[in-house]
Amino acid sequence: MPRTRFESIGRYTPEAVVSTEELVAKLKVRRAPDLERITGIKNRRVYDSHPDRYECSFELARRAIDDCLARSDYAADELDIVISTSITRFRGKGIFCGAPAFAQMLGQSIGATRARHFDVSNACAGMITGVLVLDRMIKAGVVRNGLVVSGEQITPSAETAVREISRPYDPQFAALTVGDAGVAVVLDGRGDDDDEIHYVELMTVADGAEYCLGMPSDSSNGIALYTDNRAMQNPARYLQGIQRMETFLKENGRSWESEKFDYIIQHQFSRPLAEYISHMVERHFDTLMPEALDVLHEYGNTASTSHFVVLHEHLAQQKIPKGSKILMTPQASGTVSGHLAATISRLEA
């Protein structure tokens, strides 16, 4: 069976920076929550809205692909498959694409003429879901390599929130944490002890499906994000994911100690909540956690791209030594939890 690996990674984040302080200052609410303290998010990147440079989801994804392929041994026409995992699928201002597949349009734009293509949608666990599917396809011998990509132009939901929030606790407050980004990764089956995706597992608890909804606004023409944070973010839900990982490790003859993770990357939604989940894991497994990596302070929650924005940023800063073992853990709407474990040596940013 082939051993899958991350062969290359690319990222694009817009140049424009908007601070949490700026966003909150625009709200009509007198006593707005201290969002920066609650989340740890100081800034986020926001798409260029100039008509000649408009950075929609497609453009963000395309630029990330270009960066990824510039570091890859594969040319676009050598890719076997392209998988797009964006939540947002804007191609142009206000144009949300349901069909054709975003993956098809992106593949055609880069000249991936022989590649199969399809879209996957799984909220903020989208890119990890795409990696899971491609990992299985490579191991099954269906394809030899492939590209997983996401472009998230999600800050229009923050623009809607700024216009519409009118009370101290509002379901659109989570929209104020988001930032725009594009990320792409190439996977192939040429892994070894220094470069390998060890496993990818996800679990969905469907009774949480309505706790976070991206949809047209109830009050205007904008796109909105409605989140019931009290119902979605609670210890019982976190524990479900922790227990599922414990079961997976036991079923496969593993333990937390035997995995020897060097770093953990959690979903980028709130630093205090991520630290709280880490404390729960420590208590459950009775062990210390690996070093946590994040980019919350400067990039915020970049939706389905978030784990790989973190990975790329720390690779770019040369803060991840070759041979490091990374654990990624999503916390996504749906409700989705899980774990991706990989050893990386080849990746550069």
C-alpha positions as CSV (number, residue, x, y, z in Angstrom):
1,M,0.0,0.0,0.0
2,P,1.4,3.5,-0.9
3,R,2.4,5.7,2.0
4,T,0.8,9.1,1.5
5,R,2.6,12.3,2.2
6,F,2.3,16.1,1.9
7,E,4.4,16.7,-1.2
8,S,4.1,20.5,-1.3
9,I,2.1,23.4,0.2
10,G,1.2,26.9,-1.0
11,R,-0.7,29.8,0.5
12,Y,-2.1,33.2,-0.4
13,T,-3.3,35.8,2.1
14,P,-4.5,39.2,1.1
15,E,-2.4,42.3,1.9
16,A,-5.1,44.3,3.6
17,V,-5.3,44.1,7.4
18,V,-8.4,44.9,9.5
19,S,-8.1,44.9,13.3
20,T,-10.7,43.6,15.7
21,E,-10.7,47.1,17.3
22,E,-11.7,48.6,13.9
23,L,-14.5,46.1,13.4
24,V,-16.0,46.4,16.9
25,A,-15.8,50.2,16.7
26,K,-18.3,50.1,13.8
27,L,-20.9,48.2,15.8
28,K,-24.2,49.9,16.9
29,V,-24.0,48.0,20.2
30,R,-23.0,50.2,23.1
31,R,-21.4,47.5,25.3
32,A,-19.9,45.1,22.7
33,P,-17.9,42.2,24.1
34,D,-14.1,42.5,24.3
35,L,-13.7,40.3,21.2
36,E,-9.9,40.5,21.1
37,R,-9.6,39.3,24.7
38,I,-12.2,36.5,24.2
39,T,-10.7,35.2,21.0
40,G,-7.0,36.2,21.0
41,I,-7.6,37.7,17.5
42,K,-6.1,41.1,16.9
43,N,-6.0,41.3,13.1
44,R,-7.3,39.4,10.1
45,R,-6.6,39.6,6.3
46,V,-9.4,41.0,4.1
47,Y,-9.8,40.6,0.3
48,D,-9.0,43.4,-2.1
49,S,-12.4,44.8,-3.2
50,H,-11.0,47.0,-6.0
51,P,-12.8,46.0,-9.3
52,D,-9.5,45.5,-11.1
53,R,-8.0,43.4,-8.3
54,Y,-11.0,41.7,-6.8
55,E,-10.0,38.8,-4.6
56,C,-12.9,36.4,-4.6
57,S,-12.7,32.8,-3.4
58,F,-11.6,31.6,-6.8
59,E,-8.7,34.1,-7.0
60,L,-7.5,33.3,-3.5
61,A,-7.6,29.6,-4.3
62,R,-5.8,30.1,-7.6
63,R,-3.0,32.1,-6.1
64,A,-2.5,29.4,-3.4
65,I,-2.3,26.7,-6.2
66,D,0.3,28.7,-8.1
67,D,2.4,29.0,-4.9
68,C,2.0,25.3,-4.2
69,L,2.9,24.1,-7.7
70,A,5.9,26.4,-7.7
71,R,7.3,24.2,-4.8
72,S,6.1,20.8,-6.2
73,D,7.8,18.2,-8.4
74,Y,4.5,17.9,-10.3
75,A,3.3,20.1,-13.1
76,A,-0.5,20.9,-13.3
77,D,-1.0,18.4,-16.2
78,E,0.5,15.6,-14.1
79,L,-2.1,15.9,-11.4
80,D,-4.5,13.0,-11.2
81,I,-7.3,14.8,-9.3
82,V,-8.2,18.3,-8.0
83,I,-10.4,18.5,-4.9
84,S,-11.9,21.9,-3.9
85,T,-13.1,22.2,-0.3
86,S,-14.1,25.9,0.1
87,I,-17.1,26.9,2.1
88,T,-17.3,30.1,0.1
89,R,-17.4,29.7,-3.7
90,F,-17.4,33.2,-5.0
91,R,-16.2,33.9,-8.5
92,G,-16.6,37.6,-8.9
93,K,-18.4,40.0,-6.7
94,G,-21.5,38.4,-5.2
95,I,-21.5,35.5,-7.6
96,F,-21.7,32.2,-5.6
97,C,-21.1,29.2,-7.8
98,G,-23.1,26.0,-7.2
99,A,-22.1,24.5,-10.6
100,P,-19.9,23.7,-12.3
101,A,-17.7,22.3,-9.6
102,F,-15.2,24.8,-8.3
103,A,-12.5,22.1,-8.6
104,Q,-13.3,21.9,-12.3
105,M,-13.0,25.6,-12.9
106,L,-9.7,25.8,-10.9
107,G,-8.3,22.7,-12.7
108,Q,-9.0,24.2,-16.1
109,S,-7.5,27.5,-15.1
110,I,-4.1,25.9,-14.3
111,G,-4.1,23.4,-17.2
112,A,-4.8,20.3,-15.2
113,T,-6.3,18.8,-18.3
114,R,-6.2,15.1,-17.3
115,A,-7.3,15.5,-13.7
116,R,-10.5,14.3,-12.3
117,H,-12.3,16.9,-10.1
118,F,-14.9,17.3,-7.5
119,D,-15.9,19.6,-4.6
120,V,-16.2,18.6,-0.9
121,S,-18.1,20.7,1.6
122,N,-17.6,20.1,5.3
123,A,-17.6,23.5,7.0
124,C,-14.3,24.4,8.6
125,A,-13.2,20.8,8.5
126,G,-13.2,21.0,4.6
127,M,-9.5,20.9,3.8
128,I,-8.9,18.0,6.3
129,T,-11.9,16.2,4.7
130,G,-10.3,16.7,1.3
131,V,-7.0,15.3,2.6
132,L,-8.9,12.3,4.1
133,V,-10.6,11.5,0.8
134,L,-7.4,11.9,-1.3
135,D,-5.4,9.9,1.2
136,R,-7.9,7.0,0.8
137,M,-7.9,7.3,-3.0
138,I,-4.1,7.1,-3.2
139,K,-3.9,4.2,-0.8
140,A,-6.6,2.4,-2.8
141,G,-4.6,2.9,-6.0
142,V,-7.3,5.0,-7.6
143,V,-5.0,7.9,-8.1
144,R,-1.2,8.5,-7.7
145,N,-1.3,12.1,-6.6
146,G,-3.7,15.0,-6.3
147,L,-4.3,18.6,-5.2
148,V,-6.6,19.7,-2.3
149,V,-7.4,23.4,-2.3
150,S,-9.6,26.0,-0.6
151,G,-10.1,29.7,-1.1
152,E,-12.1,31.4,1.6
153,Q,-13.5,34.9,0.9
154,I,-15.5,34.8,4.1
155,T,-15.1,38.3,5.5
156,P,-18.3,39.5,3.6
157,S,-20.1,37.7,6.5
158,A,-18.2,40.1,8.9
159,E,-19.4,43.1,6.8
160,T,-23.0,41.8,7.2
161,A,-22.5,41.4,11.0
162,V,-21.2,44.9,11.4
163,R,-24.3,46.3,9.6
164,E,-26.8,44.1,11.5
165,I,-25.6,43.3,15.0
166,S,-27.8,45.3,17.4
167,R,-27.5,43.6,20.8
168,P,-24.7,42.5,23.2
169,Y,-25.2,38.8,22.5
170,D,-25.9,38.2,18.8
171,P,-25.6,35.0,16.7
172,Q,-23.5,36.9,14.2
173,F,-20.7,37.8,16.6
174,A,-18.6,34.8,15.4
175,A,-18.5,36.3,12.0
176,L,-16.3,39.1,13.4
177,T,-13.5,36.6,13.9
178,V,-13.1,35.4,10.3
179,G,-10.3,36.3,7.8
180,D,-9.7,35.5,4.2
181,A,-7.1,33.1,2.8
182,G,-6.3,30.5,0.2
183,V,-4.3,27.2,0.8
184,A,-3.4,24.3,-1.5
185,V,-1.5,21.0,-0.8
186,V,-0.3,18.3,-3.1
187,L,-0.4,14.7,-1.8
188,D,1.2,11.6,-3.4
189,G,2.0,8.1,-2.5
190,R,5.8,8.4,-2.2
191,G,6.0,8.7,1.6
192,D,8.6,7.2,3.9
193,D,9.5,7.4,7.6
194,D,10.4,11.1,7.3
195,D,7.3,12.1,5.3
196,E,4.0,10.4,5.9
197,I,0.4,11.0,6.6
198,H,-0.1,8.4,9.3
199,Y,-3.9,8.7,9.6
200,V,-6.8,11.0,9.1
201,E,-10.1,10.4,11.0
202,L,-13.2,12.5,11.3
203,M,-16.4,12.2,13.2
204,T,-19.7,14.1,12.7
205,V,-22.3,14.6,15.4
206,A,-25.3,15.6,13.3
207,D,-27.4,17.0,16.1
208,G,-25.2,20.1,16.1
209,A,-25.8,20.8,12.4
210,E,-27.9,23.9,13.1
211,Y,-25.6,25.5,15.6
212,C,-23.6,27.4,12.9
213,L,-25.1,28.3,9.6
214,G,-23.7,30.3,6.7
215,M,-26.6,31.6,4.5
216,P,-28.1,34.6,3.0
217,S,-28.9,37.2,5.6
218,D,-32.4,37.3,7.2
219,S,-32.3,41.1,7.1
220,S,-30.4,42.2,4.0
221,N,-28.8,41.1,0.7
222,G,-25.5,40.1,2.3
223,I,-24.1,36.7,3.3
224,A,-24.4,36.0,7.0
225,L,-23.0,33.6,9.6
226,Y,-25.3,32.6,12.5
227,T,-23.7,30.7,15.4
228,D,-25.1,29.5,18.7
229,N,-21.8,29.6,20.5
230,R,-23.3,28.5,23.9
231,A,-24.8,25.3,22.3
232,M,-21.8,24.6,20.1
233,Q,-18.8,25.3,22.3
234,N,-19.2,23.3,25.4
235,P,-17.2,20.6,27.3
236,A,-19.6,17.7,26.4
237,R,-19.0,18.3,22.7
238,Y,-15.2,18.6,23.1
239,L,-15.2,15.4,25.1
240,Q,-16.9,13.5,22.3
241,G,-13.9,14.2,20.0
242,I,-11.4,13.4,22.7
243,Q,-13.1,10.0,23.5
244,R,-13.3,9.2,19.8
245,M,-9.5,9.7,19.5
246,E,-8.9,7.5,22.5
247,T,-11.0,4.8,20.9
248,F,-9.1,5.1,17.6
249,L,-5.7,4.9,19.3
250,K,-6.7,1.8,21.3
251,E,-8.2,0.1,18.2
252,N,-5.0,0.6,16.4
253,G,-2.6,-0.5,19.1
254,R,-1.5,3.1,19.8
255,S,-1.5,5.4,22.8
256,W,-1.0,9.2,23.2
257,E,2.5,8.6,24.6
258,S,3.5,6.3,21.7
259,E,2.5,8.9,19.1
260,K,5.2,11.4,20.3
261,F,3.6,14.4,18.7
262,D,5.9,17.4,18.4
263,Y,3.2,20.0,17.7
264,I,-0.6,20.3,17.7
265,I,-2.6,22.6,15.4
266,Q,-6.2,23.2,16.5
267,H,-8.9,25.0,14.6
268,Q,-8.3,28.8,14.8
269,F,-11.5,30.1,16.4
270,S,-10.5,31.2,19.9
271,R,-7.2,30.9,21.8
272,P,-8.7,30.6,25.3
273,L,-11.1,27.8,24.0
274,A,-8.2,26.0,22.3
275,E,-6.2,26.2,25.5
276,Y,-9.3,24.9,27.4
277,I,-9.6,21.9,25.0
278,S,-5.9,21.2,25.5
279,H,-6.4,21.1,29.3
280,M,-9.2,18.6,28.8
281,V,-7.0,16.4,26.6
282,E,-4.2,16.6,29.3
283,R,-6.6,15.5,32.0
284,H,-8.2,12.8,29.9
285,F,-4.9,11.2,28.8
286,D,-3.0,12.2,31.9
287,T,-0.1,13.5,29.9
288,L,1.4,16.8,28.7
289,M,0.3,18.3,25.4
290,P,2.7,19.0,22.6
291,E,3.5,22.6,21.7
292,A,0.5,24.4,20.2
293,L,0.9,26.4,17.0
294,D,-1.5,29.1,16.0
295,V,-1.8,32.3,13.9
296,L,-4.9,33.7,15.6
297,H,-3.3,37.0,16.6
298,E,-2.7,38.1,13.0
299,Y,-4.9,36.0,10.7
300,G,-8.0,35.1,12.8
301,N,-10.3,32.2,11.8
302,T,-9.7,31.5,8.1
303,A,-12.4,28.8,8.0
304,S,-11.5,25.6,6.1
305,T,-7.9,26.8,5.4
306,S,-7.1,27.5,9.1
307,H,-4.9,24.4,10.0
308,F,-2.9,24.8,6.8
309,V,-2.4,28.5,7.2
310,V,-0.9,27.7,10.6
311,L,1.3,25.0,9.1
312,H,2.5,27.2,6.2
313,E,3.2,30.2,8.5
314,H,5.4,28.3,10.9
315,L,7.2,26.5,8.0
316,A,7.9,29.9,6.5
317,Q,9.3,31.1,9.8
318,Q,11.4,27.9,9.9
319,K,9.9,27.0,13.3
320,I,9.1,23.4,12.4
321,P,12.2,21.2,12.2
322,K,12.3,18.5,9.6
323,G,11.0,15.2,10.8
324,S,8.4,16.8,13.1
325,K,5.2,15.0,13.9
326,I,2.1,17.2,13.6
327,L,-1.4,16.6,15.0
328,M,-4.2,18.6,13.5
329,T,-7.6,18.6,15.3
330,P,-10.7,20.2,13.7
331,Q,-13.6,21.8,15.6
332,A,-16.1,22.4,12.8
333,S,-19.8,23.1,12.4
334,G,-21.8,20.0,11.9
335,T,-20.5,19.2,14.6
336,V,-17.2,17.8,13.3
337,S,-14.2,16.7,15.3
338,G,-11.2,14.4,14.5
339,H,-7.5,14.1,14.0
340,L,-4.9,14.2,11.3
341,A,-1.3,13.0,12.1
342,A,1.6,13.5,9.8
343,T,5.4,13.5,9.9
344,I,6.8,16.2,7.6
345,S,10.3,16.8,6.3
346,R,9.9,17.8,2.6
347,L,7.5,20.7,3.0
348,E,8.9,24.2,2.5
349,A,7.1,27.6,2.5
